[in-house]
Amino acid sequence: PNVGCYIHGLFLEGARWDAAVGQLAESRPKELYTEMAVIWLLPVANRKPPESGSYLCPIYKTLTRAGTLSTTGHSTNYVIAVEIPTDKPEKHWIKRGTALICALDF
């Protein structure tokens, strides 16, 4: 795009993307990982995050979320967090361990 960038090829763990509604949904039975829709990262100066209606979803390089802590206090496997639309409170997805993964191990 002219502004920002697109991210594709990510996988959701602990949830799935419901394209019909355009938000996070519960995983289907026996479905560990699902493909995430394309995400458009759009830079906005001094943007305040919404208080509700989104989940701040972490992105990890691999399924192993643990790693050596860097000087930032985050795991070296951690990439960034993105806001994903949802109609449930953020704690709902935190309890499920919902995260985006760059590469699956298999």
N, C-alpha and C positions, 0 to 999 in steps of 0.2 A: 504493500500500500504506500501511498504518498507520505503518510504519517504513521509512526509506530512499526510494529512487525507482527507477523503471524507465527504462531507456534502450532505444530501438528505432530502427530506420532506419539502423544502421551497416553498413558494408561491409567485408569482410575482403579483404586483399590478401596473396598469398603462402601462403594456406592456405584451408581451408573448415571450416565447423562441421558436425560429424557428429552429427545429432540423435539417431540410434539409440544411439550410444555416449555422447553427452554430453561430447565433447571435440574438440579441434582434430584435423584430418586433412589429408593432402596434397591439394593442389588437383587437380582433374581436368584432363586435357589441354585446352588452349585456353581455359581458364576463368581469366580474369584477376582478376575480383572476384566475390565471392559475398555474399549477405545473411547478416548475423550474427543469431543468435537474440536475443531480448530479454534484457538484462542487468539484474539486480537489484543496485543499489548499496546496501549495508547498512553503516552506520557502526558501527564497533566501536572503543572506546577502547583505546589501547595494544596493538593487535593485532600479533602477530609474523607476518611472511609465512612460508608453508611453504617448506621447503628444497628440496622436489622435488614433482613432480606438477602444476605450474602454470607458465604462461608469462606474464611481466609484459609485456603487450602495450600498446604506445603507441597513443594515439588522436590523429589529426591532423584538422584542419578540412578540408583539401583534399588532393588527391594530391601536391601540391608539398610535400615534407617540409622543404625548406630554407626559411629565412626569417631575418629579422633577429633576432639574439639579444637577448633581453630581460634585465633585471637578474637573473633567476633562472638564466640560463645556458642556457635552453631556447629553441628556435625559437618565434617568435610564432604559428606554425602548430600547435604542440603543445598538446594539451588536458590529458590526464591518461593514466595507465597503469592498466590493469585486469588482474587475474589471471584467466587462462583455463585451465581444466583441460586437461592433456595427458599422454600416456604417454611422450613423448620429452623429452630434455633441452632446456633453454632455448636452448642454442647452436644446436640444429637449426633452430629457428624464426628466430633472429637471422640465420643465414646465408641464409635465404630472404627476409629483409626483411619478415617478417609484421607487419602493422599493421592497425589499424582506421581507417577513413576515414569522416568525417561526410558529405561530399558529393563525388560523382564529377563530373568536368568535362564529361561529355556527357549 
